[in-house]
């Protein structure tokens, strides 16, 4: 059973898996046209890190020795589900709060698999440019993706390019503040 807090947010971990060339992995939702980063719920009596490695194994077939954890977001990043995506169950889940992790792939990319569970989350994978997942994910997750990529980008190796020009104006202040803070520290 997943953890849902008193405000109706399901606790979740998200993974940004990066290769040595700075590309990130996205998965194609099984039987659907959508793409997203691997992610999953945190169970009762499970830490975020335990959930991270369980989901890594379940969704992409990797073990903790196959990746290096470069960092995680400072705080939970939240999004609300549009009403049409909400299930009428108790406790009511109105969205997700996610702890995002940046992982560096240490093993052969051919080790990535989507057939490790009875009902796989993904049926295909692609390596894409660093900011591309923001445009590929379903619309209500885009701002969380932008925030996670922006915050964790300063830990990426190689460093990502600047955020794309097509981003809405209200996303840019956070990205610009992070870039300015980073340049002051170097």
C-alpha positions as CSV (number, residue, x, y, z in Angstrom):
1,X,0.0,0.0,0.0
2,X,1.4,3.4,-1.0
3,X,1.7,6.3,1.4
4,X,-0.8,9.1,1.0
5,X,-0.5,12.1,3.3
6,X,-3.2,14.0,5.0
7,X,-3.4,16.5,2.1
8,X,-4.0,13.7,-0.4
9,X,-0.5,13.5,-2.0
10,X,1.0,10.1,-2.7
11,X,4.6,9.8,-1.7
12,X,6.8,8.9,-4.7
13,X,10.3,8.7,-6.0
14,X,11.4,9.8,-9.5
15,X,14.6,8.8,-11.3
16,X,16.7,10.7,-13.7
17,X,19.1,8.1,-15.1
18,X,22.0,9.7,-17.0
19,X,24.5,8.1,-19.3
20,X,28.1,9.2,-19.7
21,X,27.2,11.5,-22.7
22,X,24.6,13.5,-20.7
23,X,21.6,11.9,-22.1
24,X,18.7,10.8,-19.9
25,X,16.5,7.7,-20.0
26,X,12.8,7.9,-20.6
27,X,10.4,5.0,-20.8
28,X,7.4,4.5,-23.1
29,X,4.3,3.7,-21.0
30,X,3.3,0.1,-21.7
31,X,0.5,-0.1,-24.3
32,X,0.3,3.7,-24.4
33,X,1.9,6.6,-26.4
34,X,3.2,8.5,-23.3
35,X,6.8,8.8,-22.2
36,X,8.1,9.5,-18.7
37,X,11.0,9.0,-16.3
38,X,10.9,5.9,-14.2
39,X,9.1,6.6,-10.9
40,X,7.0,4.9,-8.3
41,X,5.3,5.0,-5.0
42,X,6.9,4.7,-1.6
43,X,5.3,2.0,0.5
44,X,4.5,2.1,4.2
45,X,7.6,1.2,6.2
46,X,9.9,2.0,3.3
47,X,12.4,4.8,3.0
48,X,12.6,6.9,-0.1
49,X,16.0,5.4,-0.9
50,X,14.6,1.8,-0.5
51,X,11.7,2.7,-2.8
52,X,14.3,4.2,-5.3
53,X,16.2,0.9,-5.6
54,X,13.0,-1.3,-5.6
55,X,11.6,0.9,-8.4
56,X,14.9,0.9,-10.3
57,X,14.8,-2.9,-10.3
58,X,11.1,-3.2,-11.1
59,X,11.0,-0.6,-13.9
60,X,14.4,-0.7,-15.6
61,X,15.9,-4.0,-14.4
62,X,18.9,-2.4,-12.7
63,X,20.4,-3.0,-9.2
64,X,22.0,-0.4,-6.9
65,X,25.5,-1.4,-8.1
66,X,24.5,-0.5,-11.7
67,X,24.2,3.2,-10.8
68,X,25.8,6.0,-8.8
69,X,23.5,8.4,-6.9
70,X,24.7,11.9,-7.7
71,X,22.0,13.7,-5.7
72,X,18.4,14.2,-4.8
73,X,16.0,17.1,-4.6
74,X,16.1,19.1,-1.4
75,X,12.3,19.0,-0.9
76,X,9.3,17.1,-2.2
77,X,8.1,18.3,-5.6
78,X,4.3,18.2,-6.0
79,X,1.8,18.1,-8.8
80,X,-2.0,17.7,-8.7
81,X,-3.8,15.2,-10.9
82,X,-6.5,16.7,-13.0
83,X,-9.9,15.5,-11.8
84,X,-10.4,13.1,-14.7
85,X,-7.3,11.1,-13.6
86,X,-8.3,10.9,-9.9
87,X,-9.8,7.6,-8.6
88,X,-12.6,7.7,-6.1
89,X,-10.9,5.7,-3.4
90,X,-10.0,6.2,0.2
91,X,-7.8,7.8,1.2
92,X,-8.3,10.3,-1.7
93,X,-5.2,10.9,-3.8
94,X,-5.2,14.3,-5.4
95,X,-1.6,14.2,-6.7
96,X,1.9,13.1,-6.0
97,X,4.8,14.5,-3.9
98,X,8.0,13.3,-5.3
99,X,11.6,13.0,-4.2
100,X,13.8,13.1,-7.3
101,X,17.2,11.3,-7.7
102,X,19.9,11.9,-10.3
103,X,21.6,8.6,-11.1
104,X,24.6,7.9,-13.3
105,X,24.6,4.7,-15.3
106,X,27.6,2.6,-14.4
107,X,26.7,-0.6,-16.3
108,X,26.2,-1.4,-20.0
109,X,23.0,0.3,-21.3
110,X,22.0,-3.1,-22.7
111,X,21.3,-4.2,-19.1
112,X,18.2,-2.0,-19.0
113,X,15.1,-4.1,-19.2
114,X,11.4,-3.5,-18.9
115,X,10.3,-7.2,-18.5
116,X,11.1,-7.8,-14.8
117,X,7.5,-7.7,-13.5
118,X,4.2,-9.3,-14.5
119,X,2.8,-5.9,-15.4
120,X,5.6,-3.7,-16.7
121,X,5.4,0.0,-16.5
122,X,7.3,0.5,-19.8
123,X,7.6,-1.4,-23.0
124,X,10.4,0.6,-24.6
125,X,13.2,3.1,-23.6
126,X,15.0,6.0,-25.3
127,X,18.0,8.1,-24.4
128,X,17.2,11.7,-25.0
129,X,18.8,15.2,-24.6
130,X,18.7,16.4,-21.0
131,X,15.7,18.8,-21.2
132,X,13.6,16.7,-23.7
133,X,11.6,14.8,-21.1
134,X,9.8,18.1,-20.1
135,X,8.2,18.2,-23.6
136,X,7.5,14.4,-23.7
137,X,5.8,13.9,-20.4
138,X,2.0,14.4,-19.9
139,X,1.2,18.1,-19.4
140,X,0.4,18.1,-15.7
141,X,3.9,16.7,-14.8
142,X,5.9,19.2,-16.9
143,X,6.6,21.8,-14.2
144,X,7.8,19.1,-11.8
145,X,10.1,17.7,-14.4
146,X,11.5,21.2,-15.1
147,X,12.1,21.8,-11.4
148,X,13.8,18.4,-10.9
149,X,16.0,18.7,-13.9
150,X,16.9,22.3,-13.0
151,X,17.8,21.5,-9.4
152,X,19.7,18.3,-10.1
153,X,21.4,19.7,-13.3
154,X,24.1,21.3,-11.2
155,X,25.2,17.8,-10.2
156,X,25.1,16.4,-13.7
157,X,28.3,15.3,-15.5
158,X,28.6,16.5,-18.1
159,X,26.7,19.7,-17.2
160,X,23.4,20.1,-19.2
161,X,22.9,22.9,-21.7
162,X,20.8,26.0,-20.7
163,X,17.0,25.4,-20.4
164,X,15.2,25.6,-23.7
165,X,13.7,28.9,-24.9
166,X,10.2,27.4,-25.3
167,X,9.8,27.1,-21.5
168,X,7.0,29.3,-20.1
169,X,8.2,32.5,-18.6
170,X,7.1,31.5,-15.0
171,X,9.5,28.4,-15.1
172,X,12.5,30.5,-16.0
173,X,13.1,32.4,-12.7
174,X,14.0,29.2,-10.8
175,X,16.2,28.0,-13.6
176,X,18.0,31.3,-13.8
177,X,18.4,31.6,-10.0
178,X,20.0,28.1,-10.0
179,X,22.3,29.0,-12.9
180,X,23.3,32.3,-11.2
181,X,24.0,30.7,-7.9
182,X,26.0,28.0,-9.6
183,X,28.2,30.6,-11.5
184,X,28.8,32.5,-8.2
185,X,30.2,29.3,-6.6
186,X,32.7,28.6,-9.4
